[in-house]
Amino acid sequence: MEISQDSPAVAVPARQAAETADVSIELAAVSRRFVSPEGKVIPALRDFNMTVRRGEFCAVVGPTGCGKSTTLGLITGLAKPSAGTVRLYGQQVEGIDPRIGFVFQADAVFPWQSVLQNVAAGPLFRGVPKEEALARARDWVRRVGLAGFESHYPHQLSGGMRKRVALAQTFINDPEILLMDEPFSALDVQTRALMQDELLQLWSANRASVVFVTHDIEEAIALADRVYVLTKGPATVKCVYDIDLPRPRNLSEARYSPRFVELSRQIWRDLQDEVTI
């Protein structure tokens, strides 16, 4: 069921929250197991179900080590499920899909290349002519607020500026699916807030389907259309929250709204149960 503006924050069962129409990402009854060096089987995910609609921004929260990043690995095709199926646009994932963009927790920039060269790297790798790739890179450097820093190298930039480079690197390839693994966790509070606003602006123009992994409940609510709450590992989906805060979203104001506070309180209650198990 949907959570209405006038109702208290209520979690809905994971299976009921997913809709079948217009789906970009689907994980159905997925399990993922690893084998340790000692030969012990370690389950990471069990009976895991997730659906992301086209253009939808979904956040994933859960206890440390519950398998959030494993989920992203399954979507990229870098890992295969031990059971169940992972589909993109209705087709089972069989390898790395070029429609996917990935923003990592650590800065995935080339330290020996300038800002402009870093941003142009993706189009060049995909076969775009050099002049066109550089022109597109200059435009994206400007769009993420780094005009004038084209010739700087990563070690000459602040953490927030490097993260802007990472966003430009990703969005220049016009991804249809965007996976983000705690991309802002290393930033200070003020820079993190600026980057969240920057991300929403870029996403509103691109409208990729997003899976955003975070430990921060407030960050999840501020950014997402839906929030998936995972159980302690081996993880499954405990519940899904529809975030009915209006868009476009002014994050500095939204965080203090009664609705935001109520959603935050309810999600924390569900997550706290898992953390304290």
N, C-alpha and C positions, 0 to 999 in steps of 0.2 A: 504494500500500500504506500501511497505517497504521504509525505508529511506536509500538512497544510500550514499556512501562515498563522492560523489561530489556534492550532492544536499544540499541546506540549510535545517536546522532542521524544519521538518514539522510534526505536530501532525496528527494522523490518527484517524478516528472515532472508538469508542470502538468496535462496532459490526463487523467492517471490519477487525480489527486487529486479532481476534481470528480465529484459524484454528481448524477444527474438528478432524483431524487425530492425533493419538498418544497423547491423552489428559490425564493428570493425575488428574487435578482439574477443575471442571466446576461449576460456579454459573450462573444460567439462570433465568432472570427476577425475581430476589430475592428481597423481601421486608422484613423488620424486624421492628416490632413495640414493644414498651414497654408500660407498664401501671404504672404510677406513684403512690405513696401511696395515693394521692388525687383522684385517679381514672382517671386521664387524660391520653389519648393515646399519646405517644411520638414516632414519626417515626424516625428510625435511618438510614435505607437504603430504597431506592425505585428503582424499576426496575434496579437492579444491575446485571451487566453481567461481568464475568471474566473467562478467560480460561488460564490454565497453562499447557504447554506441558511437557512431561516426560523429566526430567533432566534440565528443564529451571529454570533460576533464575529471578524471578519477584519481583520488588519493588513497594510499594504502598505509595504514598504521598498525602497529603490533609490537609485542615485546621484542627486546633485543634477541637476535638469533633465531627468530621464528620462521624465516624463509622468505622475507620480503624481496630480497635481492635475487633469490633463486627464481621467483616468479618472473622477474624481468628477463633472466637468462633463458627461460622457456619461451617467452614471447619472441625474443630475438632469433631463436633457433640455434643459439650457441650450446644449449643443453636440450636433451630430449626427456620427455616424461617417462617414468617407469610404468605408469598406467594412465589411462585417460587420453584425451585429445586436446591439442592447442590449435586453434584456427585463426587465420587472418582473412577477413572478408569471405568467410565461408570455406576457405581452402586450408587443409591441414598444413601446418608449418613443417617444411622439409629441409630448410636451410636458412641462411641469412637473407633477409628481405631488404632490398635497397630502398623500400618506402619507409623504413624505420630510421629515426634519428635518436641518438642516445647522449644524454648529458650525465656525466659521472660525478661522484662526490669529489674526487681529486681532479685537478685541472688537466684535461687531456690536450695540452698544447705542446707544440714542438719548440723546445727552448732555443734552438739554433735558428729559428725563423722569426721574422718580424710579425707584427699584428696582421698586416695586410696579407703576408704570405700564408699565415696560419688560416685565415678566413677563406682564402682562395684555394686551399689545399683540396677540399672536398670536390668542388666543381672540376678542378684539374684532374683529379683521380677518376672522375666520371667521364672524362673525355671532352670537356668543354674547352674550346680554344683559349689560349693564354690571355689574350687581350680581353676577351669577354669575361673570363673568370676574374680577372683583376678589376674590371669595371664593376661587376656585381659585388665583389668583395669590398670595394670602396663604398658602395651604397650601403652595405650592411654594417660596415664599421661606423658610418655616420648614423645609421638607424639605432644602434645600441649606445650612442653617445660617446664614441671614441674618436671622432674627427680630430685630426691633429696628432694622433698617436699611431698613425699607420706604420711608421718606421721604427717604433719602439719594439724592444724584445720583452718576452714575458717577465724576466727578472727585473725589468724597469717599471713594472706595473704593480698596483695594489691588488689585494685578493679580489675585491669587487670588480676591478677592471679586467682581471684575467677571466672572471666568470662571465663578463660581458662578451669577451672574445669567444668563450665556449658557446654561448648562446648564438652568436653570429655564425660560428662554424656549423652549428646544427641547422639553424633556420635558413641559411643560404641554400641548402639542398631541398628546401620545400618538402619536409617530411609529412607523410600522411599519418604516421604514428610517431609519437614522441614519448620516449621512456626516460625517466629522470630518477636517479638514485641518490637521494639526499643531497641535491646539488648545492644547497646554500648552508649546509650545517656548519661549515668552518668559518663562516662570515660573522662579523660582529652584528649586534642587534640592528643598528641603524642601516648598515649596508644590506643586511638581509631583507629588511622591509623595502628598500629601494629596488632590490633585485626581484622581489615578488611582484611589485607593481610593473616592472619592466617585462617580466615573463607574461603577465596577463595581457599587456598591450600587444606583445608579439603574437601570442596565441590567438587573440581576438581577430587579428588580421589573417592568420594562417588557418585556424580552426582544425588543427590536427587532433586526433584522438590521443589523449594523454593518460599515462599511468605514472603517477608521482609518488615515490616512496619517501616517507618521512617519519621521524619519531615525534614530531611536533604537532600536537592536535590542533592548535590554533592555526598553524600554517596550512594544515589540511583543510580546515573549514574555510579559511580565507580564500583559498585558491579554487577549490573543487566544486563540481556539480554533485558528486557522490563521494562518500568516504567508506571504504571497506575496512572493517575492524577484524584483525586476525587473532586467532587463539595462540596460546603458547605452543611452541614447536613440539611435534610436527604440526605445522599450521594447517588450519582450515579456516574458512570464512565464518566468523561468528555472527556478524550482522552487517547490514548496509544502511547507511544514512543518506537520505536525499537532502542536499543542502539547498534550501529554497531562498537563500539570500538573493536579492535582485542583482542583475547584471545590466550595464557595466558596474563593477564593484569597486567602491572606494574603500580600500582596505583599512585606512586609518580611522574611518568612521564606522565601518562594519564591525570591527573588533569590539566596539563598545555598545552595540545594539543588544537589546534583551534577547533577541532570537539567537545571536551568536553565542551569548553567554549560556543560554539554555542548551544549545547543541554541544558546546564544549563540556558542560557539566555531564550530560548524558553519555557522550562518547568516553569521557574519562572513567565513568562508573563501569562501563563495559570493559575498558582496557585495564582498569585497576584490578578487576577480578582475575585477569590473566597474569598480570605482573606478580600478584601475591600468591598465586597457586604454588 
